[in-house]
Amino acid sequence: MRIRRQAVEGRWGQHWGQWGRQVAVLGAAAIALSGQATAQTKFDRSKTVIFANGGVVATLDPMRTDYAQTSFIASTLYDTLVTYDKGGKLVGQLAETFELASDAKSINVLLRPGVVFHDGSPVTAQDVAYTLDRLKRLGLGIASQIDGYDKTTVHDARKLTIRLARPDSLFLGALSKVYILEAKLVAANVGTDDAQGWLQTHDAGSGPYTFAGRRNADIVVSQFPGYWNKADGRPEQIVFRRIDEGATQRDELRAGNVDLAVLGMGYRDAALLDKEGRVKDARLKPELQTNIIFNTRTGPTADPRVRRAIRLAYDYQGGLSAIRQGNGVIASGPLPATMSCRPDLPAAHRDLAEARRLLAEAGVKNLQITMRFQPTVEVQRLEATLLQSNLAEIGVQLKLEPISFAAYLASVARFDSIPQMMLLDDFAQFPDPGSILLRGYRSDAVGTNRSGYANPKVDALLDAAKASSNPTQRCDLYKQVQTILDKDSVIMPLYTVGRPVTYRPQQIQTPEVSKVVFPLAPADLRLAKKS
Amino acid sequence: MNALQSKWLPGGVFVARRLAVTALTLLGLVTLVFAMIKAIPGDEAQVAAGPEASPAQVELVRQRMGLDAPLVVQYGRFVGQVLHGDLGTSVSTLQPVLDDVLKVFPSTLELVIVTLLLSLLLAVPAAVAAATWRDSTFDRACRVGAVAAGGMPTFWLALLAQYVLASRWGLLPISGQQSLDFSVQVRTQMPVVDALLAGDLAAFVDALRHIVLPAFSLAAFFAAQFFRTLRASLIAILESDFIVPVRAKGASFARIMLRHALPNAIGPTVTLVGVLLGMMIGSSVLVESVFGRQGVGAYLSNAVEQKDTYAVLGAVLFVGAVVCVSNVLVDLLLLAVDPRVRAAQLHGSKR
């Protein structure tokens, strides 16, 4: 009987009453607590740039600047010893002078005087040594670019010598990716993980901006008043806002809620915005090239004539105008057209008759091949489909298989598991031709030589270039390598790719491409000049 | 057995049984996710070392992270760590996964709570009215609406709502969690709560405006499920025998509904809330992506993309634990308030 009565009456009413009272008490407590809150500084929108980018910022530790998202922010917080100017020339940043020894086994550096970290401590040779030693210890991220590092000899507060384990003319360029940490500050927060945890949310740099904090999904940096390299028009704050969806980036730009969008917006949306007029597309051309990488070791693509025939089948012009909205140029060689030391090679072109002849000469009939691509990259899906239809015209059946980048990296970790063909964007961490050629085509570069290409002559030329401290000689050697690679059709270069970078000209000046931060360095942004 | 034992023992046994099932569920979840993540092609050491790392560097990272051990050892090690409250280290942030998840979870929790409230706010009055005026035009319209809302992809609805309500009409913010004009101290990582704690009414309204569209996009599907369940339960209750004497005694419609029908009909809906909570957190990834919100969904999607094994495992386990705990709480709640459930669960009776 008791159960029945309770079923009819229910206890919900009683409990709702109790919960209501509890919620009221909690609400009152919240309001009471609110008096203790401290408001943060408000933004002057006219001097703030809101930078929308796709992808997560996993850490602010500059060791991970191999990821574009971390690189954007680290490049505002930190300085490097050297950097590349707009013309691709290596110039000093923290280094007042720098010199690669004639045997390419050491680099003498003299630091710029009067440069301080964000806490006011001077930047010293000891900080440079600490940074390089930490990278060597951890062996993660950008450390892969300086694997020839041995040790640093500190002569005094401003003079140091970086010593290499073997001759490495690329090392100097790689230093443009190594952001210098304040040794004393990092050592004080070293923890058990060499300060990786601390640096995830703190800065220990001397760059033009300091880390001002996170606001939910946003990361905010504020101008550092003590920065050594003053520049007019630098925004007071930059707010990095993660927006993955291109459509959301587009609408926020239109509404004036963000000032710049990179990594996320498609070519079509960017072109549409540019046409509307209030938002422009800077169409930056970074050191980026879209290639199809052949497996040169096994299968039908081991025959250079087959590779050449496939190269001649693709409709490069059609793909560039229809898929990339004309954003880029047709490739002419293994390196992006924006790089130096390139030989005069013809641009990729279509010649179906020659393609059929080469296949016949190779004795190949009813060829079936497989190409992997990343389905998350919309343009790759379209380009893969275009190639599929183009190859059908010369009797080649192309099977398309999606693959994630992580899975692709695992597949190239051994030469015997390299995919037959892979559509991939190739990017230079810094604009030295050797940074692409040495990792991409040396026969022993397992993991980064993604075609499995082996040619003793190319190895010898690359070794000679790496050991040479003479820029002219290196350039000549790199040109010889590229000519051989093109003749052997090791890869199928498609386009030196332009990247849509949409911005509001009312708020910022036209962004420019960066040679070391892909595709632009936020610290280089300048506010629009008000008339 | 004394009176005290006979009163509390069945409840204790039930709770112990429920907790044991929860622990087994979580262990099964860990095993399944571990097997799945290892089956996906990719190399965590390569991801951690970077795409341009040499084989020697990758091997060094592999040894340091213990990824060179056999899978069984890695699994055993992970389960051991979990028992000590350690969910492992992420290969992309290189930080303890638990710390990473705890940083982003409040944002998802805030979205889920608002979504839940919005779903119930939409579903309960509609279900009450639909059950009361059964087969009326209103009832039919609600049923059609529920089918449409239940079948609409969340991602598409989010994009549509964003375009029409925010981009075209400017009624609500397009994305983000708080406008730059408002800056309140971050205490809970939940902007609505932080604004409330700061006593900043304008910031509170602003944060609330930012969460309306994401919550609405997510709520449409769940509101449809709650509506259908509650409407069916209400119709059954309103037609049951015990309502007749209540009506005969001249009770008002409001009294019948609020004191008798709704309290007795809402049980299945409460159970459904517990069941759908996990799905709500899972679906949040799509909404977080469209509206540029941080959260555990976005964290998990990035971890899968990076083949960040321990981040995936840790985040799934964390979400799994939240869902399991909320299910236990829902069960205990039902047990406390519904004598029929109590009789069935504790005494084996189905009265």
Interface residues (C-beta under 8 A of the other chain):
Chain A: R2 I3 R4 Q6 A7 V8 E9 G10 R11 W12 G13 H15 A30 I31 L33 S34 G35 A37 T38 A39 Q40 T41 K42 F43 R45 T48 I50 A52 G55 V56 A58 T59 D61 D66 G139 L140 G141 I142 A143 S144 Q145 D147 D193 Q196 G197 Q200 R214 R215 N216 A217 D218 V239 R241 R242 I243 D244 E245 A247 T248 D251 E252 R254 A255 N257 T376 I403 S404 F405 A406 A407 L409 A410 S411 A413 Q429 R439 A445 V446 G447 T448
Chain B: I40 P41 G42 D43 Q46 V47 A48 A49 G50 P51 E52 A53 S54 P55 A56 Q57 V58 L60 V61 S90 S92 T93 L94 Q95 P96 D99 S107 L159 Q162 Y163 A166 S167 G170 P173 I174 S175 G176 Q177 Q178 L180 D181 S183 V184 Q185 V186 R187 Q189 P191 V193 L196 L197 A198 G199 D200 F242 V246 L258 R259 H260 L262 P263 N264 I266 S289 V290 F291 G292 R293 Q294 A298 Y299 N302 E305 Q306 K307 A336 V337 D338 P339 R340 A343 R351
